[in-house]
Amino acid sequence: MMRQYELVERVKSYNPDADEELLNRAYVYAMKAHGAQKRASGDPYFAHPLEVAAILTDLKLDDATIVAAVLHDTIEDTAATREEIEKLFGHKIAALVEGLTKIKKLDFVSTKAKQGENFRKLLLAVAQDVRVLLVKLADRLHNMRTLHYVPEEKRKRIAEETLDIYAPLAGRMGMQGMRDELEDLSFKHLLPDAYAMISKRLAELTERSGKAIQTIERDLLRQLRARGLQCDVKGRRKHGYSIWRKMERKNISFEQLSDIFGFRVLVDKIEDCYLALGVVHTTWPMVPGRFKDYISTPKQNDYRSLHTTVIGPGSQRVELQIRTQTMHKLAEYGIAAHALYKEGFDTLVGGALEQESLAYQWLKRTVALLTEEDNPDEFLEHTKLELFHDQVFCFTPKGRLIALPRGATPIDFAYAVHTGIGNSAVGCKVNGRTAPLISELANGDEVEIISAPGQTPPAAWESLVVTGKARAAIRRATRAATRRQYAGLGRQIVERAFARAEKTYADDKVKAVLPRLARASLDDLFASVGRGEMASSDVLKAVYPGATIDPKAPAPTAPQDPDWVGLKKDKNVKVKAQKRKPDDGAAIPITGLDHDLPVRFAPDGGAVPGDRIVGILTPGEGITIYPIQSPALAAFDNEPDRWVDVRWDEEAARNRRFPARIALRSVNEPGTLAQITSIIAEHDGNIDNIEMRRPAPDFTELAIDLAVWDLKHLNAIISQLRARPVINRAERVNG
């Protein structure tokens, strides 16, 4: 275990002006607070915060961060309090320690929910002070280094969490060295056999390739210095997990990898990077498509470098990264490197860090977006999506650069530009050509989004996008649309409940009882009633205690159809009624097919003259007629031989009725069914069958099979049904 004087010496080695008294005080306080606590390894618990502090001294961080590391588990695991730490060490250090303290007092339904809420708390603290993240990453790194002492089940969960969240987060903050170690340690515990295989192969390859690597280093250095460039050339080897991930992604073997070894060229100035690139490309042939300029277009984690691949000495493919010494420090230390040039984070105030660091700008934007999610599971899911690191760079027509994860679509692009543009998107152009919104974007694409005001994104988009921002926005828009629908239905149910109880309805009266009903707004209340979560009678009784709805109270309806007098609306969840069967024996007036074959309409929804139709041949059974918009046709997309080109015989179709199905959602009150059947009868429709389902006490869902003359006739009936106050929704069903 590191001693008190050793901690002070480590900090003073890079910061001679360190507050020695503060460091000593933190050491003694934490040691006493943790007392006799032990880790899973049997070591004193206090050894852990000291090792976390040691990792941060390697990053040359300021006194406050080192002290926070020493104290980071005191509030969570000892009797220490935030107030006590603030009194002894100041507000700044107390805020850092509290930001690192997990939530443990709330009762979460699932471990995942608790994980999501803890991570939300962490990111909110990070957005206020990025040093919280640096301590947390160092804490996770030391825990991963000692993970073999933890029980196996818990070990796997911690390793998965590290691989899913903390390693990518370190990468997003530009801390590549920490990310590599976190990934390799997770890999070791999650896939021990694969880890052992990769490690063995790497050791063998390194031994065989040692001389070749030295030769390439020497040749590169000689060529560059011969042109007057002061530089260093260093060979590097890919880490085990990145090798395994590439093998999995490209489905190739270890022997097929050609980029396990690479080389870094470090120069003094930015212009020297491009001079070195010129030397390399004029000395050895470049591999086409393998050049990337991350200096003119930096990654979102502040990474800057030139990447190229050439056919080098011995006809070997050689990967090169060319960067300045400053760029190299940023690539290794990431966001922590900014403090190296400002003599600590205390000097990075007033938004200076946000101005200097693309990574911190990204983090602040991401936290602002993610905190809009109420559901901790969704928060965690969207965070993982936002931590994608492989990127494509696309442009708006005005030249604005948009960085997106690999695999992103124009829908992701639209939401990256602005949420409003994403919600209203109806089409796009990629490089000047009209393209589907689900196209996969490539580096350099220019994307123009075509939008239409008033549009709502389809719920299906949620499964097509890859960015957390797009998925969260689509989910919110879908919820808002559904909420509006349910709220409209709920308002209708409540108002009619008041009318049947002969009580006056007013928004102000209902608003006054919202606290009693545990709802924040009228929309919340109406949506709850519309979804069947709250009965309209509860709202009535809250406003008018003792009021009741007379079940015999008449509603303004049309005279009841005598055919339905015997249909009781009781506690049954589902009711079926049948009036008459269609004339199955009549010939169907269709042209374009062999009349020796049996012909029938699609079982769910049928088809009517005016529909574009298609026939599907089923050997041994005949031909089934579907309207062209029927979703059931998707099942036959890969069977073009079964599709039959058919059309309506308009002459033969005259004076014939055809099957159609409509779906209704109605207010559940006496006389509603009579109104529905009366409308259909008044407009010359014929009911063949009705199915009723009551998902909640206040409304009923109906599926009605009709016989109508044609599409115009069907649409007229639907339009009349929609006009009735008791009908909340009426639409055609296409089977």
TIKERO-697444 format. One line per 2 residues: number of its first residue (from 1); for each residue x, z, y of C-alpha. Coordinates in steps of 0.1 Angstrom, whole numbers, plus 5000, padded with zeros to 4 digits. Layout:
% residues N
NUM> X/Z/Y ~ ...;
This chain:
% residues 735
1> 5000/5000/5000 ~ 5013/4991/5035;
3> 5025/5020/5055 ~ 5016/5028/5091;
5> 5049/5018/5106 ~ 5049/4985/5086;
7> 5016/4975/5101 ~ 5029/4982/5136;
9> 5061/4962/5129 ~ 5042/4932/5116;
11> 5021/4930/5148 ~ 5051/4936/5171;
13> 5071/4908/5154 ~ 5050/4883/5172;
15> 5035/4905/5200 ~ 5061/4928/5215;
17> 5035/4942/5239 ~ 5012/4954/5211;
19> 4993/4986/5217 ~ 5012/5008/5191;
21> 4991/5039/5198 ~ 4958/5019/5192;
23> 4971/5006/5159 ~ 4983/5040/5147;
25> 4949/5056/5157 ~ 4930/5030/5138;
27> 4952/5034/5107 ~ 4947/5072/5106;
29> 4910/5070/5113 ~ 4903/5045/5085;
31> 4925/5063/5060 ~ 4905/5095/5066;
33> 4871/5078/5066 ~ 4877/5061/5032;
35> 4893/5092/5018 ~ 4894/5092/4980;
37> 4874/5060/4976 ~ 4887/5036/4949;
39> 4885/4999/4943 ~ 4876/4982/4910;
41> 4913/4979/4904 ~ 4918/5017/4906;
43> 4938/5013/4939 ~ 4929/5034/4969;
45> 4901/5016/4988 ~ 4921/5019/5020;
47> 4946/4994/5006 ~ 4920/4966/5010;
49> 4915/4968/5048 ~ 4952/4970/5052;
51> 4957/4938/5032 ~ 4930/4921/5053;
53> 4949/4932/5085 ~ 4982/4918/5069;
55> 4966/4884/5063 ~ 4955/4883/5100;
57> 4990/4892/5112 ~ 5002/4860/5095;
59> 4978/4842/5119 ~ 4994/4862/5148;
61> 4961/4876/5160 ~ 4956/4901/5188;
63> 4954/4939/5186 ~ 4916/4941/5187;
65> 4913/4918/5157 ~ 4939/4937/5137;
67> 4922/4970/5145 ~ 4888/4956/5136;
69> 4902/4945/5102 ~ 4915/4980/5095;
71> 4881/4994/5104 ~ 4858/4967/5090;
73> 4843/4986/5061 ~ 4840/5020/5078;
75> 4804/5016/5090 ~ 4792/5001/5058;
77> 4810/5022/5032 ~ 4818/5056/5049;
79> 4800/5081/5071 ~ 4814/5065/5103;
81> 4789/5052/5129 ~ 4789/5024/5155;
83> 4786/5050/5182 ~ 4817/5070/5170;
85> 4838/5038/5167 ~ 4828/5027/5202;
87> 4837/5061/5216 ~ 4871/5061/5200;
89> 4881/5024/5201 ~ 4859/5008/5228;
91> 4828/4985/5229 ~ 4847/4953/5219;
93> 4861/4967/5187 ~ 4829/4984/5178;
95> 4810/4951/5182 ~ 4835/4933/5159;
97> 4831/4960/5132 ~ 4793/4960/5134;
99> 4792/4922/5131 ~ 4811/4926/5098;
101> 4786/4952/5085 ~ 4761/4939/5059;
103> 4724/4945/5061 ~ 4714/4971/5035;
105> 4683/4990/5048 ~ 4658/4961/5044;
107> 4639/4956/5012 ~ 4645/4919/5002;
109> 4625/4902/4975 ~ 4655/4884/4961;
111> 4693/4885/4961 ~ 4693/4851/4977;
113> 4671/4863/5005 ~ 4694/4892/5011;
115> 4724/4869/5010 ~ 4708/4845/5035;
117> 4699/4873/5059 ~ 4734/4888/5057;
119> 4749/4854/5064 ~ 4725/4849/5094;
121> 4737/4882/5108 ~ 4773/4872/5104;
123> 4769/4839/5121 ~ 4750/4854/5150;
125> 4779/4878/5155 ~ 4804/4850/5151;
127> 4787/4830/5178 ~ 4793/4859/5202;
129> 4830/4865/5191 ~ 4847/4842/5167;
131> 4871/4869/5157 ~ 4843/4883/5134;
133> 4847/4851/5113 ~ 4885/4854/5111;
135> 4882/4890/5098 ~ 4855/4880/5074;
137> 4875/4851/5060 ~ 4905/4873/5056;
139> 4883/4899/5039 ~ 4869/4873/5015;
141> 4904/4859/5008 ~ 4918/4894/4997;
143> 4886/4900/4976 ~ 4892/4867/4959;
145> 4928/4875/4952 ~ 4917/4907/4934;
147> 4885/4893/4918 ~ 4898/4896/4883;
149> 4891/4934/4885 ~ 4854/4928/4891;
151> 4828/4926/4863 ~ 4823/4890/4850;
153> 4787/4885/4862 ~ 4795/4897/4897;
155> 4827/4877/4897 ~ 4809/4844/4891;
157> 4784/4851/4919 ~ 4812/4859/4944;
159> 4832/4829/4934 ~ 4801/4806/4938;
161> 4793/4821/4972 ~ 4829/4815/4983;
163> 4830/4779/4971 ~ 4796/4771/4986;
165> 4799/4789/5020 ~ 4832/4806/5029;
167> 4857/4779/5018 ~ 4837/4751/5036;
169> 4833/4774/5067 ~ 4871/4779/5068;
171> 4875/4742/5066 ~ 4850/4737/5094;
173> 4870/4761/5115 ~ 4901/4740/5108;
175> 4918/4766/5087 ~ 4929/4743/5059;
177> 4955/4766/5043 ~ 4929/4794/5039;
179> 4903/4769/5026 ~ 4926/4755/5000;
181> 4934/4790/4986 ~ 4897/4801/4986;
183> 4887/4769/4967 ~ 4915/4773/4941;
185> 4907/4810/4935 ~ 4870/4801/4931;
187> 4879/4772/4908 ~ 4900/4795/4886;
189> 4871/4819/4880 ~ 4842/4794/4878;
191> 4860/4768/4855 ~ 4889/4786/4839;
193> 4896/4758/4813 ~ 4896/4730/4839;
195> 4918/4751/4862 ~ 4943/4757/4834;
197> 4944/4720/4825 ~ 4949/4709/4861;
199> 4976/4735/4867 ~ 4995/4725/4836;
201> 4993/4688/4845 ~ 5004/4694/4880;
203> 5034/4714/4869 ~ 5045/4687/4845;
205> 5040/4660/4871 ~ 5059/4679/4897;
207> 5089/4683/4873 ~ 5089/4646/4865;
209> 5084/4634/4901 ~ 5109/4657/4918;
211> 5136/4631/4923 ~ 5111/4604/4934;
213> 5097/4627/4961 ~ 5131/4635/4974;
215> 5140/4597/4975 ~ 5108/4589/4995;
217> 5114/4618/5019 ~ 5150/4606/5025;
219> 5140/4570/5030 ~ 5112/4579/5054;
221> 5134/4602/5075 ~ 5162/4576/5076;
223> 5139/4548/5088 ~ 5123/4569/5115;
225> 5155/4584/5129 ~ 5171/4550/5129;
227> 5144/4540/5155 ~ 5153/4571/5177;
229> 5124/4593/5166 ~ 5131/4631/5163;
231> 5109/4641/5133 ~ 5106/4661/5102;
233> 5093/4647/5069 ~ 5078/4670/5043;
235> 5063/4663/5009 ~ 5031/4680/4999;
237> 5010/4683/4968 ~ 4972/4683/4965;
239> 4956/4715/4954 ~ 4940/4719/4920;
241> 4904/4721/4932 ~ 4906/4690/4954;
243> 4921/4671/4925 ~ 4893/4683/4902;
245> 4866/4674/4927 ~ 4880/4638/4931;
247> 4881/4634/4893 ~ 4845/4645/4891;
249> 4833/4624/4921 ~ 4849/4592/4910;
251> 4847/4598/4873 ~ 4884/4592/4867;
253> 4911/4609/4846 ~ 4941/4628/4860;
255> 4964/4599/4851 ~ 4944/4575/4873;
257> 4950/4595/4904 ~ 4975/4579/4928;
259> 4975/4603/4957 ~ 4984/4637/4942;
261> 5016/4637/4963 ~ 5017/4628/5000;
263> 5040/4632/5030 ~ 5037/4646/5065;
265> 5056/4633/5094 ~ 5059/4658/5122;
267> 5069/4646/5157 ~ 5071/4661/5192;
269> 5046/4640/5213 ~ 5014/4621/5207;
271> 5030/4587/5216 ~ 5056/4593/5189;
273> 5028/4594/5163 ~ 5020/4558/5171;
275> 5057/4548/5172 ~ 5062/4564/5138;
277> 5031/4545/5125 ~ 5046/4512/5137;
279> 5079/4520/5120 ~ 5061/4528/5087;
281> 5038/4497/5088 ~ 5067/4473/5096;
283> 5089/4487/5069 ~ 5064/4489/5040;
285> 5032/4470/5034 ~ 5000/4489/5043;
287> 4972/4494/5018 ~ 4941/4477/5034;
289> 4913/4501/5044 ~ 4934/4532/5041;
291> 4942/4537/5078 ~ 4923/4564/5098;
293> 4930/4575/5134 ~ 4919/4611/5138;
295> 4939/4615/5170 ~ 4917/4592/5191;
297> 4886/4604/5171 ~ 4892/4640/5161;
299> 4872/4656/5133 ~ 4846/4683/5142;
301> 4870/4710/5131 ~ 4896/4699/5157;
303> 4918/4681/5131 ~ 4940/4654/5146;
305> 4963/4632/5127 ~ 4970/4596/5117;
307> 4964/4588/5080 ~ 4978/4557/5062;
309> 4988/4546/5028 ~ 5017/4522/5021;
311> 5034/4506/4991 ~ 5067/4526/4995;
313> 5100/4527/4976 ~ 5098/4518/4940;
315> 5064/4501/4946 ~ 5047/4535/4947;
317> 5016/4542/4968 ~ 5026/4567/4994;
319> 5000/4586/5015 ~ 5012/4596/5050;
321> 4999/4620/5076 ~ 5016/4616/5110;
323> 5010/4643/5136 ~ 5027/4664/5163;
325> 5039/4700/5157 ~ 5010/4713/5178;
327> 4985/4693/5157 ~ 5001/4707/5126;
329> 4995/4743/5137 ~ 4959/4735/5145;
331> 4955/4719/5111 ~ 4969/4749/5093;
333> 4955/4778/5115 ~ 4924/4761/5129;
335> 4905/4780/5155 ~ 4930/4809/5153;
337> 4957/4786/5166 ~ 4940/4785/5201;
339> 4950/4821/5206 ~ 4986/4813/5199;
341> 4988/4793/5231 ~ 4967/4817/5252;
343> 4984/4849/5240 ~ 4954/4863/5223;
345> 4916/4858/5222 ~ 4912/4882/5252;
347> 4924/4854/5274 ~ 4898/4829/5260;
349> 4869/4841/5281 ~ 4843/4824/5302;
351> 4837/4796/5277 ~ 4873/4786/5276;
353> 4874/4786/5238 ~ 4842/4766/5235;
355> 4857/4740/5259 ~ 4889/4737/5240;
357> 4876/4738/5204 ~ 4853/4712/5188;
359> 4850/4735/5159 ~ 4836/4764/5180;
361> 4813/4740/5198 ~ 4799/4729/5164;
363> 4796/4765/5153 ~ 4776/4775/5184;
365> 4752/4745/5181 ~ 4748/4751/5144;
367> 4739/4788/5148 ~ 4714/4779/5175;
369> 4697/4755/5152 ~ 4698/4776/5121;
371> 4685/4807/5137 ~ 4652/4789/5143;
373> 4645/4792/5105 ~ 4624/4822/5096;
375> 4630/4820/5059 ~ 4664/4834/5048;
377> 4665/4812/5017 ~ 4661/4781/5039;
379> 4686/4794/5064 ~ 4712/4796/5036;
381> 4703/4761/5023 ~ 4706/4746/5057;
383> 4739/4763/5063 ~ 4753/4748/5032;
385> 4742/4714/5043 ~ 4758/4719/5077;
387> 4791/4727/5060 ~ 4797/4692/5046;
389> 4832/4682/5055 ~ 4835/4645/5045;
391> 4824/4626/5075 ~ 4814/4592/5088;
393> 4815/4583/5125 ~ 4787/4562/5140;
395> 4779/4551/5175 ~ 4748/4549/5197;
397> 4742/4515/5216 ~ 4757/4532/5247;
399> 4789/4542/5227 ~ 4783/4579/5221;
401> 4801/4590/5190 ~ 4780/4608/5164;
403> 4798/4625/5134 ~ 4777/4629/5103;
405> 4782/4639/5067 ~ 4790/4612/5042;
407> 4758/4598/5027 ~ 4739/4603/5060;
409> 4710/4580/5069 ~ 4696/4567/5102;
411> 4671/4595/5100 ~ 4700/4620/5101;
413> 4715/4600/5130 ~ 4683/4602/5150;
415> 4681/4639/5146 ~ 4718/4643/5155;
417> 4710/4625/5188 ~ 4679/4646/5196;
419> 4652/4663/5176 ~ 4625/4645/5196;
421> 4641/4611/5187 ~ 4641/4620/5150;
423> 4605/4632/5150 ~ 4593/4600/5166;
425> 4615/4575/5147 ~ 4597/4546/5131;
427> 4626/4521/5124 ~ 4662/4513/5132;
429> 4688/4487/5137 ~ 4723/4490/5122;
431> 4749/4468/5138 ~ 4721/4448/5155;
433> 4701/4441/5123 ~ 4669/4457/5113;
435> 4675/4481/5084 ~ 4656/4507/5064;
437> 4656/4542/5077 ~ 4670/4554/5044;
439> 4701/4531/5045 ~ 4734/4549/5040;
441> 4756/4547/5071 ~ 4793/4537/5071;
443> 4821/4544/5094 ~ 4819/4525/5127;
445> 4782/4516/5124 ~ 4763/4512/5156;
447> 4728/4526/5151 ~ 4698/4520/5174;
449> 4667/4541/5166 ~ 4632/4526/5173;
451> 4607/4554/5181 ~ 4570/4556/5189;
453> 4556/4586/5208 ~ 4531/4608/5190;
455> 4546/4601/5155 ~ 4551/4629/5130;
457> 4579/4627/5104 ~ 4567/4623/5069;
459> 4573/4653/5047 ~ 4590/4630/5022;
461> 4619/4626/5047 ~ 4631/4661/5039;
463> 4644/4650/5005 ~ 4661/4619/5020;
465> 4683/4635/5046 ~ 4716/4653/5042;
467> 4721/4672/5074 ~ 4707/4707/5079;
469> 4695/4699/5114 ~ 4674/4670/5102;
471> 4660/4689/5072 ~ 4651/4719/5093;
473> 4635/4698/5120 ~ 4614/4678/5095;
475> 4603/4710/5078 ~ 4593/4725/5112;
477> 4574/4693/5122 ~ 4556/4692/5088;
479> 4546/4728/5090 ~ 4534/4724/5126;
481> 4512/4694/5116 ~ 4498/4713/5086;
483> 4493/4743/5107 ~ 4473/4723/5133;
485> 4451/4709/5105 ~ 4445/4744/5090;
487> 4440/4759/5125 ~ 4414/4732/5133;
489> 4395/4739/5101 ~ 4398/4777/5106;
491> 4384/4775/5141 ~ 4355/4755/5128;
493> 4348/4780/5101 ~ 4350/4810/5124;
495> 4327/4795/5151 ~ 4301/4786/5125;
497> 4303/4820/5110 ~ 4295/4835/5144;
499> 4266/4811/5149 ~ 4251/4820/5115;
501> 4254/4857/5124 ~ 4237/4849/5157;
503> 4267/4862/5177 ~ 4284/4846/5207;
505> 4319/4833/5200 ~ 4345/4834/5227;
507> 4383/4830/5225 ~ 4388/4861/5248;
509> 4368/4883/5224 ~ 4388/4872/5194;
511> 4421/4875/5213 ~ 4413/4912/5220;
513> 4411/4920/5182 ~ 4442/4900/5171;
515> 4463/4933/5167 ~ 4436/4946/5143;
517> 4438/4914/5123 ~ 4476/4915/5123;
519> 4480/4881/5139 ~ 4501/4871/5169;
521> 4479/4843/5183 ~ 4446/4825/5179;
523> 4464/4796/5161 ~ 4479/4821/5136;
525> 4445/4836/5130 ~ 4427/4802/5126;
527> 4454/4789/5103 ~ 4451/4819/5081;
529> 4413/4814/5078 ~ 4418/4776/5072;
531> 4443/4784/5044 ~ 4419/4809/5029;
533> 4442/4838/5035 ~ 4415/4856/5056;
535> 4377/4855/5055 ~ 4357/4844/5085;
537> 4336/4875/5080 ~ 4367/4897/5087;
539> 4370/4880/5121 ~ 4333/4885/5128;
541> 4334/4922/5119 ~ 4365/4928/5140;
543> 4347/4914/5171 ~ 4312/4927/5162;
545> 4315/4958/5139 ~ 4286/4959/5115;
547> 4277/4923/5120 ~ 4268/4903/5088;
549> 4261/4867/5080 ~ 4227/4861/5066;
551> 4233/4838/5035 ~ 4198/4824/5041;
553> 4204/4815/5077 ~ 4197/4779/5082;
555> 4224/4755/5094 ~ 4216/4723/5114;
557> 4215/4700/5085 ~ 4195/4670/5073;
559> 4167/4675/5047 ~ 4180/4683/5013;
561> 4183/4656/4987 ~ 4159/4667/4959;
563> 4185/4654/4933 ~ 4207/4683/4944;
565> 4182/4712/4947 ~ 4192/4725/4913;
567> 4230/4727/4921 ~ 4239/4763/4928;
569> 4268/4772/4951 ~ 4278/4805/4935;
571> 4312/4820/4925 ~ 4321/4790/4903;
573> 4355/4776/4912 ~ 4346/4741/4900;
575> 4313/4723/4897 ~ 4306/4689/4883;
577> 4274/4669/4888 ~ 4265/4634/4876;
579> 4237/4612/4888 ~ 4241/4579/4871;
581> 4267/4559/4852 ~ 4280/4526/4866;
583> 4270/4495/4848 ~ 4301/4492/4827;
585> 4288/4461/4809 ~ 4286/4439/4840;
587> 4312/4412/4845 ~ 4338/4420/4872;
589> 4339/4391/4898 ~ 4376/4385/4897;
591> 4394/4351/4897 ~ 4429/4343/4884;
593> 4426/4358/4849 ~ 4416/4349/4814;
595> 4380/4361/4810 ~ 4385/4366/4773;
597> 4404/4398/4782 ~ 4386/4430/4789;
599> 4387/4439/4826 ~ 4381/4473/4843;
601> 4388/4491/4875 ~ 4415/4517/4880;
603> 4400/4550/4867 ~ 4408/4571/4899;
605> 4396/4553/4930 ~ 4385/4519/4918;
607> 4387/4488/4941 ~ 4362/4471/4964;
609> 4359/4436/4980 ~ 4381/4436/5011;
611> 4410/4453/4992 ~ 4440/4433/4983;
613> 4441/4437/4946 ~ 4465/4432/4916;
615> 4459/4433/4879 ~ 4480/4452/4854;
617> 4480/4439/4818 ~ 4480/4465/4790;
619> 4485/4448/4756 ~ 4455/4455/4733;
621> 4435/4470/4761 ~ 4430/4443/4787;
623> 4436/4442/4825 ~ 4431/4471/4850;
625> 4424/4462/4886 ~ 4442/4482/4913;
627> 4441/4480/4951 ~ 4476/4470/4964;
629> 4480/4503/4982 ~ 4475/4524/4950;
631> 4504/4548/4944 ~ 4498/4543/4906;
633> 4514/4508/4909 ~ 4548/4524/4913;
635> 4548/4532/4876 ~ 4549/4494/4869;
637> 4577/4485/4893 ~ 4601/4478/4865;
639> 4576/4458/4844 ~ 4569/4426/4864;
641> 4557/4408/4833 ~ 4526/4430/4833;
643> 4515/4420/4869 ~ 4487/4395/4871;
645> 4478/4376/4903 ~ 4441/4382/4909;
647> 4416/4377/4937 ~ 4380/4386/4945;
649> 4353/4359/4936 ~ 4335/4364/4969;
651> 4304/4345/4958 ~ 4300/4364/4926;
653> 4307/4397/4943 ~ 4277/4394/4966;
655> 4249/4419/4959 ~ 4271/4439/4936;
657> 4283/4475/4941 ~ 4319/4485/4933;
659> 4335/4519/4925 ~ 4354/4539/4952;
661> 4364/4576/4955 ~ 4365/4597/4986;
663> 4379/4632/4991 ~ 4362/4657/5015;
665> 4370/4692/5028 ~ 4338/4709/5041;
667> 4327/4742/5056 ~ 4312/4763/5029;
669> 4277/4771/5041 ~ 4241/4765/5030;
671> 4230/4729/5035 ~ 4265/4713/5037;
673> 4261/4694/5004 ~ 4227/4682/5015;
675> 4242/4668/5047 ~ 4269/4650/5028;
677> 4246/4634/5002 ~ 4221/4625/5030;
679> 4247/4607/5050 ~ 4258/4587/5019;
681> 4221/4579/5011 ~ 4212/4569/5047;
683> 4241/4544/5047 ~ 4231/4528/5014;
685> 4258/4544/4993 ~ 4253/4554/4957;
687> 4268/4586/4943 ~ 4281/4583/4907;
689> 4298/4616/4903 ~ 4308/4647/4923;
691> 4335/4673/4916 ~ 4337/4704/4937;
693> 4364/4730/4940 ~ 4364/4761/4961;
695> 4400/4772/4970 ~ 4388/4798/4994;
697> 4354/4814/5003 ~ 4350/4796/5035;
699> 4355/4759/5025 ~ 4350/4735/4996;
701> 4369/4705/4985 ~ 4349/4676/4970;
703> 4358/4644/4952 ~ 4329/4619/4952;
705> 4328/4587/4932 ~ 4307/4561/4951;
707> 4293/4527/4945 ~ 4296/4506/4976;
709> 4292/4469/4986 ~ 4327/4463/5001;
711> 4355/4478/5021 ~ 4336/4476/5054;
713> 4307/4495/5038 ~ 4330/4522/5024;
715> 4348/4527/5058 ~ 4314/4531/5076;
717> 4304/4559/5052 ~ 4337/4577/5057;
719> 4334/4573/5095 ~ 4299/4589/5095;
721> 4311/4617/5073 ~ 4340/4625/5096;
723> 4316/4627/5126 ~ 4297/4656/5111;
725> 4308/4691/5122 ~ 4307/4705/5087;
727> 4333/4680/5075 ~ 4369/4689/5082;
729> 4385/4660/5064 ~ 4372/4628/5048;
731> 4395/4601/5034 ~ 4396/4575/5006;
733> 4414/4582/4974 ~ 4435/4554/4959;
735> 4443/4562/4923;
